[in-house]
Amino acid sequence: MSIRILLVEDDESLHRGLQFTLQQEGYVVLGTHSIAGARAILKDHEVHLLLLDVQLPDGNGFDFCTEIRKHQDTPIIFLTASDQEFDIVRGLDLGGDDYITKPFRLREFTSRVQAVLRRRSPISREEDKAVLVCGGLTLNVGEMRLEKNEHEIPLSITEFRLLSLFMTHPRSVLSKNQIIQQVWPDGAEVLDDNTVAVNIRRLREKIEEDPQNPQFIGTVRGAGYRWNG
């Protein structure tokens, strides 16, 4: 299932940048510039995370958070230009899961998004409790956490899905179509044939000692990829 994020941000330039960044990380982004728009989206869609600007054209993000908390426990990250301790404490006391002050670095932003999703992810199914181990790699499925030789390696959602797929199908040759069906369930997010190759290259750069001569993810010419662990 794709992870859906509701982005409520009225700065058009920042909105576009964050939406693009999150989509590159493999998330489905539902965007709006107002609280009214957010209400409409939440009425029709289940979302897994809400990124909420505090100062919006039609209201205050803190008040909207209080409104949401009366009905649901969706994780909320506040986005705001205010770094005053009072505002930070207020946001967290109202039920926010994190508070990111502008301007911020995109790498830090995506890392904190992943951290909130990881903390709030339900671990109910047995397969979500699995810990996969191979050649110095340890993947905790439920926590979406990868360690390489006991050092944590940050993964995007797409990279996590790819690695989970490979590690649960050792020695199997997976075609690009099979990978697309599992990693991008609707298939529509894959824009071209290079998308799979680009994401596998990024994953190799994180897990392989020599990405040019991969130990784990091998290319099977004309067929796809194979996990050699």
Secondary structure, 3 states (H helix, E strand, C coil): CCCEEEEECCCHHHHHHHHHHHHHCCCEEEEECCHHHHHHHHHHCCCCEEEEECEECCEEHHHHHHHHHCCCCCCEEEEECCCCHHHHHHHHHCCCCEEEECCCCHHHHHHHHHHHHHHHCCCCCHHHHCEEEECCEEEECCCCEEEECCEEECCCHHHHHHHHHHHCCCCCEECHHHHHHHHCCCCCCCCCCHHHHHHHHHHHHHHCCCCCCCCCEEEECCCEEEECC
